[in-house]
Amino acid sequence: MRTEDTGGSGHDLRHHGDAEVRDEGAALTDLAVNVRADTPPPWLREEIAASLSSLAAYPDGRAARAAVAARHGLPVERVLLTAGAAEAFVLLARALKVRRPVVVHPQFTEPEAALRDAGHTVDRVLLRAEDGFRLDPAAVPEDADLVVIGNPTNPTSVLHPAGALARLARPGRVLVVDEAFMDAVPGEREALAGRTDVPGLVVLRSLTKTWGLAGLRIGYVLACAEIIADLERAQPLWPVSTPALAAAEACVRSRALAEAGHAAHRGAADRAHLVAGLAEFASRGVRVVQPAEGPFVLVRMPGAAAVRRRLRELGYAVRRGDTFPGLGEEWVRVAVRDRGTVNGFLKALSAALG
């Protein structure tokens, strides 16, 4: 685990999994994007469609904000709805007056990109494969006044203990925990969402992944009222559309939470099937970061760039890993899919490995 100045970064922080399945990649079987494949469900599409009759009015987010607050047991002053979690990273970068932001990598690259775009110099704490990409809180510089980490982390699929993350909190520090994939963890164990005893805590949530709403853009921020007010001042007017507000309200109801819980358990079983299949290639140098807890796995394999190209020729898209700081060309990220899809992928991988 080491700290790195980002001045010489050669990583493409703007590359995301959707680039793998655009244009000529649109016909490929998608194991590159971390959105659940069988979504949104019919009941959610109906809720969104019903909101279209209200499009003549400006969006009113009060009901959705109250519903999210109730879901986490918080007052509404601690909730901000955003156009996806990605907007929240931009708001944090622009609204917070910080001197030394630190991003814990490998992780989703948009937080660092947003900070750099806002004129900040960003330091990195690089977690190591030899340590299982596990966090040692002591590796984060004491004078960091903004720390960003994902949990479970994209792309490593590591779920950090909530206690370890809470130990990162300091007076005068903002601690941002990206929990975009936490609802894919059975029981949401190790979640910090809803906690009010951790000073400076900011938790980001996304409704994109579990509910298949990447095209709708809906997420939210949980933080103290002062930080929420700062972020809200940096938002444009009416940042979240009426259909997205309808989706937010629907996705935090008890029925939806129960469905998400069932989906998390199915996803865990499907992930175990994928990991077991990948283990069959251990003699060919394939290694999976374990234990994986998210709806994706990080895989190391020799000649991964060439393997990824051959997989595309065989009809499968996976996410390249070398755009994540701390990873190189030997890494790929593979989304968890149903067993039939995984079996087809494993057959293609066997051929691609030669």
Rosetta blueprint (number, residue, H / E / L):
1 M L
2 R E
3 T E
4 E E
5 D E
6 T H
7 G H
8 G H
9 S L
10 G L
11 H L
12 D L
13 L L
14 R L
15 H L
16 H L
17 G H
18 D H
19 A H
20 E H
21 V H
22 R L
23 D H
24 E H
25 G H
26 A H
27 A H
28 L L
29 T E
30 D E
31 L E
32 A L
33 V L
34 N L
35 V L
36 R L
37 A L
38 D L
39 T L
40 P L
41 P L
42 P H
43 W H
44 L H
45 R H
46 E H
47 E H
48 I H
49 A H
50 A H
51 S H
52 L H
53 S H
54 S H
55 L L
56 A L
57 A L
58 Y L
59 P L
60 D L
61 G L
62 R H
63 A H
64 A H
65 R H
66 A H
67 A H
68 V H
69 A H
70 A H
71 R H
72 H H
73 G L
74 L L
75 P L
76 V H
77 E H
78 R H
79 V E
80 L E
81 L E
82 T E
83 A L
84 G L
85 A H
86 A H
87 E H
88 A H
89 F H
90 V H
91 L H
92 L H
93 A H
94 R H
95 A H
96 L L
97 K L
98 V L
99 R L
100 R L
101 P E
102 V E
103 V E
104 V E
105 H E
106 P L
107 Q L
108 F L
109 T L
110 E H
111 P H
112 E H
113 A H
114 A H
115 L H
116 R H
117 D H
118 A L
119 G L
120 H L
121 T L
122 V L
123 D E
124 R E
125 V E
126 L E
127 L L
128 R L
129 A H
130 E H
131 D H
132 G L
133 F L
134 R L
135 L L
136 D L
137 P H
138 A H
139 A H
140 V L
141 P L
142 E L
143 D L
144 A L
145 D L
146 L E
147 V E
148 V E
149 I E
150 G E
151 N L
152 P L
153 T L
154 N L
155 P L
156 T L
157 S L
158 V L
159 L L
160 H L
161 P L
162 A H
163 G H
164 A H
165 L H
166 A H
167 R L
168 L L
169 A L
170 R L
171 P L
172 G L
173 R L
174 V E
175 L E
176 V E
177 V E
178 D E
179 E L
180 A L
181 F L
182 M H
183 D H
184 A H
185 V L
186 P H
187 G H
188 E H
189 R L
190 E L
191 A L
192 L L
193 A L
194 G L
195 R L
196 T L
197 D L
198 V L
199 P L
200 G L
201 L E
202 V E
203 V E
204 L E
205 R E
206 S E
207 L L
208 T H
209 K H
210 T H
211 W H
212 G L
213 L L
214 A L
215 G L
216 L L
217 R L
218 I L
219 G E
220 Y E
221 V E
222 L E
223 A L
224 C L
225 A H
226 E H
227 I H
228 I H
229 A H
230 D H
231 L H
232 E H
233 R H
234 A H
235 Q L
236 P L
237 L L
238 W L
239 P L
240 V L
241 S L
242 T H
243 P H
244 A H
245 L H
246 A H
247 A H
248 A H
249 E H
250 A H
251 C H
252 V L
253 R L
254 S H
255 R H
256 A H
257 L H
258 A H
259 E H
260 A H
261 G H
262 H H
263 A H
264 A H
265 H H
266 R H
267 G H
268 A H
269 A H
270 D H
271 R H
272 A H
273 H H
274 L H
275 V H
276 A H
277 G H
278 L H
279 A H
280 E L
281 F L
282 A H
283 S H
284 R H
285 G L
286 V L
287 R E
288 V E
289 V L
290 Q L
291 P L
292 A L
293 E L
294 G L
295 P L
296 F E
297 V E
298 L E
299 V E
300 R E
301 M L
302 P L
303 G L
304 A H
305 A H
306 A H
307 V H
308 R H
309 R H
310 R H
311 L H
312 R H
313 E H
314 L L
315 G L
316 Y E
317 A E
318 V E
319 R E
320 R E
321 G L
322 D L
323 T L
324 F L
325 P L
326 G L
327 L L
328 G L
329 E L
330 E L
331 W E
332 V E
333 R E
334 V E
335 A E
336 V L
337 R L
338 D L
339 R H
340 G H
341 T H
342 V H
343 N H
344 G H
345 F H
346 L H
347 K H
348 A H
349 L H
350 S H
351 A H
352 A H
353 L L
354 G L
